[in-house]
Amino acid sequence: MTNFTTAVRTGLALGAAAALLLAACSSPSASGQPSADGGISGEIYVSGSSTVEPISNAVAEKFQAANPGFDYVVEGPGTGDGFAKFCKGETDISDASRAIKDEEAQACADNGIEYVELKIAFDGLSVITSSENTAVECLSFLDLYALLGPESENFETWADANSLAAELAAELGGDYGASHAPYQNVPLAVTAPGEESGTFDSFVEIALDKIAGARDQDGTTRPDYTASANDNVIIEGITGTSSSLGWVGLAFADSAGDEIKEIGIDKGDGCVGPSAETVSDGSYPIARPLFIYVNLARAATNEAVAAYVEVFRSTPLLLQLIAVYFALPLFGLTLSPFVAGVAALALNMGAYGAEMQKYLR
């Protein structure tokens, strides 16, 4: 068991992960549908990413409607905070907008928490400003570093970043997109996710890390901005100042409608706006996978955890459940090939799944 779950944890055995879930998620419905007779009972506790929270909550709510004995808690304090709880054994499932970090995986190992990672979707990150900000339509990775990177601390206006942008352009050329400086001399009011958020980590990794490394700087953002793990608070901050700047998951940006403006991004291949289509085809530069992490011991002993995870293993049902609450294509979420293929993998591994069942009993 230990060797198997270690392989799953490090992502070395996709097929084995599918077989394990097939064995663990032995719900009354082999197809992954909620039990027709409402026979699933028990409670699950899900915590983590605020981006994944609406998906997990929608799945749980619909599942509860079909299974009145099923109860749940789904919360979204942030990916990092979610992993802290998960690796202490406080939660059954951890929602994440990034992969688990080495130190978090070690914390789980230290506490005897074995888990499986499921990549459930891909999501874009939208760089946003107020809808009143007509001066900004596109920003490059170079611009984002000049305005939001570690060397922009104490910049109070967009124009304060002009000298740094010119220096970056001279040093790096167009490798990270063309500079859109000079910027306007207006307040630079930044509201964005804090360090506890996977959305923070993803933004830094995708948009800032490489330039920071080339400049011998730490891969992080400027520290002097309004930070929140609550995406709704971020949207409120962005709408509160006409020259604001920040970033959130595409889902939350789209849900804000005309209150905010989503800025096109150039990483060296021209400006591309965030949308379900550009995230799906890979042309939008700031996109990341979304995950759930499942405590294997809980999945083996709690039928509610097992049956709930089975929903994520069943692509048609997951689409059906999310569609009840969200216009999925408009949210920039596209189902992972992992989820699309895992049921087929499992169906072809019945003997192996049965063997794994012995370890889970």
N, C-alpha and C positions, 0 to 999 in steps of 0.2 A: 504493500500500500504506500509506504513512504516513497519508494523509488518512483512509483507511478505518479503520485501527486506532485512530486518534485518536477517530473517531466512536464506535467500539465502547467505548473506554476511558471516555468521558464519558457513556456510556449514551444516546446520541442515536439509535441505530439498532438496535432489537431484532431486526428482521428480518435486518439485515446480520450481526448476531452469529450468528444461527442459520445463515445461509448459510456464514459462515466456519467454523463448527464442522463443518458438513456436509462442507466441502472438506477441512479439516484432519484430521478424524477418519475417514479413508477406510479403516476396518478391514475385514476380510474379511466381516463380517456387516453388511448394510445396515440391519438392524433394531436393531443395537446389542447383540445377544446376544454373549456370549463365543464365540470361534471354535470351531466344532464339532470341528475337527480339531486343536485346540490349537496353532494356527499362529502365535500372537502371541508374540514374544520381545523381550527388552530389559528395562531397569530404569527405574523412576521414583522420584523423591524428592519426598515431600509433607511439608510442615511447616506449623505454624500453630496454629489454635484447638484447644484441648483439648475443646471442645464438639463440633466437627465431626470430630475425630479418630476417634471410634468408627464414624462413617458411612464415612469414607474407608477405614478399615482393613477394615471388613466387606466393602465393595465389592472392595477389592484382594485380600483372602483368597479370596473366592469366584471372582474372575476368575483368580487363580493356579491354582485347582483345575482350571479348564477349560483353562488355558494353562501347562503346566509350565515353559516357557521364559521366562515372565514373572516378574520379581522386583520387589520394592518395599521402600521404607522409608517408613513413616508415623509421624510424631511430633507431639506437641502441646505445645510450649513456651509457646504463647500467640500470639494474633493478631499483636501488634506484633513479637515476635521472628520470627515466620514471615515477615512482610513484609520485615523487615530482610534475611533470607536471600534471599528471592525477588527483591528489587530489586537484589541483587548478582549475580544469576544463579546462585545456589548450589542452587536448587530448581526443580523443574518446575512444581509446583502449590502454591499457598498456600491453606490452609484459613483461613476468617475468620468470626468471629461479629459482624463489623461491616463496613461498607464501607471501602474503602481511604481513608486520609486524604490531603489535598492534598500534604503534605510527603513522604508515602510514594510517591505517584504521581510526584512530581517526582524522587525518588531513582531510581525505575525509569526515567524518561525520561532522566535524566542518564547512566544506564548502558546505554541502548539496549534496555531490556527492554520489549517490547510485549506486551500481554496482553488477555484477554477475561475479563469478570466473569460468572459464572453464579450466579444466586440459586437455591439448591437446596431450601430449606425455611424454615419459620418456627419459632422456638423461644421459649418463655417463660422468664423469669428468676424463680426462686423465692426469695423472702425466707424464711429458715429460722431455726429455733431448736431447742433440744433438745426431744425428745419429753416431757421432764419439766417443761417450762415451760407450766403450765396457765393462767398469768395472761394470756397473749397469744394472741388469736385473729385479730385484724385490726389492721393499721397503715395509715395514710394516707400520701400523699406528704409531708404536713406532718410526721408522726411520723418518717418516714425521714430527713428533713432534720435534725430536731432531734436524732436519735440518731446519725446517720452522716455528716452534712454537714460542711462546713469549719468551722462555728462550734461543733461539738461536741468539738473537740480537748480532751483532758484530762478529759473526762467519764468517771469511773470506775464510776459506777452508773447504772442507768436513771433514777433519781430526779434525778440531776444535770441531766438535760435538761428537767425540769419548767418551769423559768422560761423557757427558750428556747421551748418549745412554747406556753406561754401568750402570749408576745410574738408569735410567728408567727400564732397564732389571732386575736389582736387586730388585727394588721396586715393579714392576708391573708383572713380569714374562712374560708369553706368552699370556696374555689376549688380547693384541693388536697386535699380530704377533711377530715373532722372530726378534731380532735385526740383521741387516746385517753389523754392525760395526765389525772390524775397517774399516773406510772409507779411501779412498785415500787422500793423501796430495796434492790436486789440488784445484784451485780456485772454490769457491761456488758462481756462478753467477746466482742469482734468478731473473726471470722475470715472472710476474704473474698478475692476475686481482687485481685492487684496491678495496677499501672499497665501492665504489659506485656500484660495480658489484654484481649481484646475484650469479655469479659463485664464487666470494670470500666468500660470506655468506654460500653458500652450502658446499664449501670445509671445512671451519672452523667448521661448524656444524657437518659434517659427520666424518671428519678425526682427528680433533684436540680437540674439545670441551671436550670430556670425560676425556682425559688425562690431559688437563689443569685443569679441575675441581678436579681431584684426586691430583693434585699438588698445589692446591690453587692459581692457576694462572688465569688471564683473558682469556676467550675463544677468541683468536685472533691469528694472525700470528706475526712474527717478523716484525718490521716496516721498516727495512733498506733493502729494495729491490726495483727494478725497477717495478713500478706498472703502469698498463694501462687498460682502459676499452675496448681497441681495440684489439681483438684477433689476428689480423694480425700483430700488433706491438709486441705482446707477442711471436708469432712464429719467427719473425725476431730476437728478443732477444735471444731466445733459440738456434737458428742456429748460432748465432754470437760467441758463446763460447763453446768449446768442452766439458766442464764439467758443463754445465748449468743445471738448475732445475726450474721447474714451473708447471703450470697446466692450462688447458683450457677445454672447452667442447669437447666431443669426436668428434663431427662433424668437428670442426676446426682442431683437431689433425689429423684426417683421411685425410682431404683435403690437409694437408701439405705433405703427402706422405713420401718419403724417406729422406726428409730434417730433420726430427726429429725422435726420438725413443719414443714409448709409453711404460712406465714401468709397469710391473705387480705389483699388490697390494695384500698384505696379512694383513688381520685384525684378524688373529688367526685361520683361517681355511685353510691356504695354499695360495700360490700365484695364482692369477687369472688375466689374461690380459683383457684389455678393448676391447669389441666388441659388435656389435648389439646383438649377441646371449647371451653373458654373462650379458648384461644389461637386456635383455628380461627375462632371467630365474632367475634373482635375485642373481646370484653367484658373480657378480662383486661388490666390496664393496662400491665404490664411485659413486652412481647414484642418480638422483633427478628428480622430475616431472617438466614439463614446463607448463606455464599457459598463458592465455590471460584474462585480466580483461576488462569488457565492461561497459561503462557508460550507465545506463539504460535509462536515459532521452534522450540521443542521439540516442539510438537504437529505441526509441519510436517515435522520431520526424524526424529522418534522414534516408530515405530509403536506402541510400548508406551504412550506418553503419549496419543497420538491415540485408541487403542482404549479406554483406561481412561476418558478423558473422554466417549467415546461412551456409556458406561454411564450417566453422569449426564444425558446428552441423551435417554435412553430411559426414560420414566417407569415403564412396567410392569416393566422389568428392575430399575430402582433399588428399587422396592417389594419385588420378589422377593428381591433380595440382602440388603437391610436386614432384612427379616422373618426371615431365617434366624437372625439374632443378636439382634434387638430386637423387642419388642412395640411397634411404631412408634406406634400411637395413644396408648399409655400414656406415651410419652416426650415428648409434647407437640410432636412434629414433624409438620408438615403440608407436603406438597409444594407448592412454589411454582407459581403459574399460569405462570411463565416456563418451568419445566421441563415442565409438562404441555402447553404449547403449542408448544414449540420444535421438536419432531419434525414436527408438522403444518406449521409454517412452512417448515421446510427442504424438506419434500416438495413444497411448492408453489413452490419457488425453485430448481428443478434447473438451469435455464439460468444463473442468476446464480451458483449454487454452482460450476458448471463454469468460469465466467469467473474466479472467485476462485481456483480450482485452479491457473490459469496463474501467478498471482502467488506461489503457495506453492511451486511447483516450483523 
